[in-house]
Structure formats: C-alpha cells, structure tokens
Amino acid sequence: MSDISLQITIKEENSSLFKRCIRKLLESTFILRDKDERLYQFASRESNRQDISEYLRMIGFDMIVEEKTGVCMLTASEEDGDTVGLKRANVVTFSTLQYHLLLVLWKVYLENLGYSEGNFVTKGDLIDQIRSYGVQLTRTELNAAFRLFKKYSLINFSDEEEGEDMKIQLYPSLQFGWDLPQFQTVAGEYLKEEPEEAGKTGEEADPEEFEEEEE
C-alpha cells in the first residue's frame, strides 16, 4: 500500500466554502445546483474539485461532478474499492417499499422535465401516481420516506406545508440514489406485473391511508 500524502492549499477566503462542501457531501451525499448554487459552483470548479477529491480520498471517498444535471456526488474511492475490511460508509439501504417510491418519483421527474423552471409535483398528484402503480403504503410510511429522501437531497419540501396541495420539488439526484442489484430486483417486479393487475391493486388501495390526521 502506498503512503498517504495530502498536499492541498486552500486560500483563506475559500476555507469556509471548502469546509461546507465537505460537510455537505458527508451529510447528504449530494450538492445540487438547483438547491445550493453557491456551493455547487465552488465544488464544480476544476481546481476546487481536485482539492475536494484529494481530501476525500484520505478517508476512502471521492467526488464526481455531473455538469449536465448540476450534481456533485460523493462516491467511494476507486482506489479503496477492493480494500479488505474497509466498511462502506455513507451508504443508505432503502427498503423495497422506498425503492418502489423512488421509481415513481423518477418517472414523475422525467415526465415533468422541461415544462417549467424547477421540477415540482403536489403530494396529491404523487399519491395518485403511487396508487396507479399498485404501490401500497400508509401515510406514516410515505412521510417517513419523504423525510429520508429530503435528508439526502433527492427531494425537497417545506415542513410548514401539509395536505395534498403540498409542493414537492424533485431533484436530478434521484437518478443516482440507487443500489443497482436492488434496483434491478424492484424493476423486475414491475416488468412481471400485468398492467390490469397493477390497476386493480391501485383501485383497491384504501384512500384513508393517505389522508392527513385531523387536528
């Protein structure tokens, strides 16, 4: 194994942004142009990108920049991919139910792409989409998934909004929030399911499951 050496110099006026970028990546995996434009512009600049990557590689990570979609993404360093005993950190395991929901969110994102500035869907419209695909989950499960997706910068919404009119912003990072083997399993379930059966399941879903509790 080669020696670990860190040789970067961060100008004093950039030190705060550098620290914020590192902490943001470790906390939520993504820095998005649509959400944190200043951090994204700093992190995606070539010289800063190299410094951030070199710093992250000290702890087994790296940063990838997808300029087309405006996403900076934390990823495991290729250099440590085969290192025995190095635990995969900052990897979230979604439940199968949450993966089903991610598929629906990504489909809605693609359908809305290019129609307006930002990519939004109301909670009510999203629930209709979920039902149409036969994905059955309770209000508690839905809200827990929303909170988790928001934490990792896959979606965003105001905590002060409630009900079916609540606006949810969908981010391009949705396309990177997958564990490939589990994605293939969940997608395979959709492909095996007959459209008529999916529609029937959606129609039988209890509408009360998604309604907000009354005060």
C-alpha positions as CSV (number, residue, x, y, z in Angstrom):
1,M,0.0,0.0,0.0
2,S,1.4,3.4,-0.9
3,D,1.9,6.1,1.7
4,I,-0.9,8.5,2.3
5,S,0.0,12.1,1.5
6,L,-2.2,15.2,1.4
7,Q,-0.9,18.3,-0.4
8,I,-3.5,20.9,-0.9
9,T,-3.6,24.6,-0.1
10,I,-6.9,26.4,0.5
11,K,-6.9,30.1,0.4
12,E,-8.3,31.8,3.5
13,E,-11.2,33.4,1.6
14,N,-12.2,29.9,0.4
15,S,-11.8,27.9,3.6
16,S,-15.4,28.3,4.7
17,L,-16.8,27.2,1.4
18,F,-14.4,24.3,1.2
19,K,-15.4,23.1,4.7
20,R,-19.1,23.5,3.9
21,C,-18.8,21.4,0.7
22,I,-17.0,18.6,2.5
23,R,-19.6,18.5,5.3
24,K,-22.5,18.8,2.9
25,L,-21.2,15.8,0.9
26,L,-20.7,13.7,4.0
27,E,-24.0,14.7,5.4
28,S,-26.3,14.3,2.4
29,T,-24.2,12.8,-0.4
30,F,-25.2,15.5,-3.0
31,I,-24.5,19.1,-3.7
32,L,-27.1,20.4,-6.2
33,R,-27.0,23.4,-8.5
34,D,-30.8,23.7,-8.1
35,K,-30.6,23.7,-4.3
36,D,-27.1,25.1,-3.2
37,E,-25.9,27.0,-6.2
38,R,-23.0,28.8,-4.5
39,L,-21.7,25.5,-3.0
40,Y,-22.2,23.8,-6.4
41,Q,-20.3,26.5,-8.3
42,F,-17.4,26.3,-5.8
43,A,-17.2,22.5,-5.7
44,S,-17.5,22.0,-9.5
45,R,-14.7,24.4,-10.4
46,E,-11.8,22.3,-11.6
47,S,-9.2,23.4,-9.1
48,N,-11.6,23.1,-6.2
49,R,-12.9,19.8,-7.5
50,Q,-9.3,18.4,-7.4
51,D,-8.7,19.7,-3.8
52,I,-12.0,18.3,-2.6
53,S,-11.4,14.9,-4.2
54,E,-7.9,14.7,-2.8
55,Y,-9.1,15.5,0.7
56,L,-12.0,13.0,0.5
57,R,-9.7,10.2,-0.8
58,M,-7.9,10.4,2.5
59,I,-10.9,8.7,4.1
60,G,-11.9,6.5,1.2
61,F,-14.2,8.8,-0.8
62,D,-14.2,10.8,-3.9
63,M,-16.4,13.4,-5.6
64,I,-18.0,13.1,-9.1
65,V,-19.4,16.1,-10.9
66,E,-22.3,15.6,-13.4
67,E,-22.3,19.0,-15.1
68,K,-25.2,18.3,-17.3
69,T,-27.6,17.7,-14.4
70,G,-25.8,20.0,-12.0
71,V,-25.0,17.4,-9.4
72,C,-21.8,16.9,-7.2
73,M,-21.9,13.4,-5.7
74,L,-20.0,11.7,-3.0
75,T,-18.8,8.2,-4.0
76,A,-16.5,5.5,-2.8
77,S,-12.9,6.0,-4.0
78,E,-11.9,3.5,-6.7
79,E,-8.5,3.2,-5.0
80,D,-10.2,1.6,-2.0
81,G,-12.8,-0.4,-3.8
82,D,-11.1,-3.7,-3.1
83,T,-9.6,-2.9,0.3
84,V,-10.4,-5.7,2.7
85,G,-12.0,-4.6,6.0
86,L,-12.9,-1.1,4.8
87,K,-16.6,-0.7,5.5
88,R,-18.7,1.1,3.0
89,A,-19.7,4.2,4.8
90,N,-22.4,6.8,4.0
91,V,-24.4,4.2,2.1
92,V,-28.1,4.1,2.9
93,T,-30.1,1.0,2.4
94,F,-33.6,1.8,1.3
95,S,-36.4,-0.6,1.9
96,T,-38.1,-2.3,-1.1
97,L,-41.1,-0.1,-0.5
98,Q,-38.9,3.0,-0.6
99,Y,-37.4,1.8,-3.9
100,H,-40.8,1.4,-5.4
101,L,-41.5,5.0,-4.4
102,L,-38.2,6.2,-5.9
103,L,-39.2,4.6,-9.2
104,V,-42.4,6.5,-9.1
105,L,-40.6,9.8,-8.2
106,W,-38.1,9.3,-11.0
107,K,-40.9,8.6,-13.6
108,V,-42.7,11.8,-12.5
109,Y,-39.4,13.8,-12.7
110,L,-38.9,12.7,-16.3
111,E,-42.5,13.4,-17.2
112,N,-42.2,17.0,-15.8
113,L,-38.7,17.7,-17.3
114,G,-38.5,20.8,-19.3
115,Y,-42.0,22.1,-18.7
116,S,-41.1,24.8,-16.2
117,E,-38.3,26.1,-14.1
118,G,-37.8,23.6,-11.3
119,N,-39.5,20.2,-11.2
120,F,-42.4,20.1,-8.8
121,V,-45.3,17.7,-8.0
122,T,-48.1,18.1,-5.5
123,K,-48.4,15.5,-2.8
124,G,-51.9,14.7,-4.0
125,D,-50.8,14.1,-7.6
126,L,-47.9,12.0,-6.4
127,I,-50.3,9.8,-4.3
128,D,-52.4,9.3,-7.4
129,Q,-49.3,8.1,-9.3
130,I,-48.4,5.8,-6.4
131,R,-51.8,4.2,-6.4
132,S,-51.8,3.8,-10.2
133,Y,-48.7,1.6,-9.9
134,G,-50.2,-0.5,-7.1
135,V,-47.7,0.6,-4.5
136,Q,-49.4,0.3,-1.2
137,L,-48.0,2.3,1.8
138,T,-49.5,4.0,4.7
139,R,-49.4,7.8,5.4
140,T,-46.8,7.1,8.1
141,E,-44.6,5.1,5.7
142,L,-45.0,7.8,3.0
143,N,-44.0,10.6,5.3
144,A,-41.0,8.7,6.7
145,A,-39.8,8.1,3.1
146,F,-40.2,11.7,2.3
147,R,-38.1,12.8,5.3
148,L,-35.4,10.3,4.3
149,F,-35.3,11.4,0.7
150,K,-35.2,15.1,1.7
151,K,-32.2,14.4,4.1
152,Y,-30.3,13.0,1.2
153,S,-31.2,15.8,-1.3
154,L,-33.4,13.7,-3.5
155,I,-36.5,15.8,-3.0
156,N,-37.3,19.0,-1.1
157,F,-40.5,20.4,0.5
158,S,-41.5,22.8,3.2
159,D,-42.1,21.3,6.6
160,E,-44.7,24.0,7.2
161,E,-46.9,22.7,4.3
162,E,-49.3,19.9,4.8
163,G,-52.1,18.1,2.9
164,E,-52.4,17.1,-0.7
165,D,-51.5,20.6,-2.0
166,M,-48.0,20.4,-0.5
167,K,-45.5,21.1,-3.3
168,I,-42.6,18.6,-3.6
169,Q,-39.5,19.6,-5.6
170,L,-37.9,16.7,-7.4
171,Y,-34.1,16.8,-7.9
172,P,-31.9,15.2,-10.7
173,S,-30.1,13.3,-7.9
174,L,-33.0,10.9,-7.9
175,Q,-31.3,9.0,-10.8
176,F,-28.2,8.4,-8.6
177,G,-29.9,7.2,-5.5
178,W,-29.9,3.5,-6.4
179,D,-28.2,0.3,-5.4
180,L,-28.0,-1.4,-8.7
181,P,-28.8,-5.0,-7.6
182,Q,-31.9,-3.9,-5.6
183,F,-33.0,-1.6,-8.4
184,Q,-32.9,-4.5,-10.9
185,T,-35.0,-6.6,-8.4
186,V,-37.6,-3.9,-8.0
187,A,-37.8,-3.0,-11.7
188,G,-38.1,-6.7,-12.4
189,E,-41.2,-6.9,-10.2
190,Y,-42.8,-4.1,-12.3
191,L,-42.0,-5.9,-15.6
192,K,-43.5,-9.2,-14.4
193,E,-46.7,-7.5,-13.2
194,E,-49.7,-7.3,-15.7
195,P,-51.0,-3.8,-16.3
196,E,-54.5,-4.9,-15.4
197,E,-53.4,-6.3,-12.1
198,A,-51.5,-3.2,-11.3
199,G,-54.5,-1.0,-12.0
200,K,-56.7,-3.3,-9.9
201,T,-54.4,-3.1,-7.0
202,G,-54.3,0.6,-7.1
203,E,-58.0,0.9,-7.2
204,E,-58.3,-1.3,-4.1
205,A,-55.9,0.9,-2.0
206,D,-57.6,2.4,1.0
207,P,-57.8,6.2,0.4
208,E,-57.9,6.8,4.1
209,E,-54.3,5.5,4.4
210,F,-53.0,8.7,2.7
211,E,-55.2,11.3,4.4
212,E,-53.8,13.6,7.0
213,E,-54.9,13.1,10.5
214,E,-57.5,15.7,11.7
215,E,-56.5,18.1,14.3
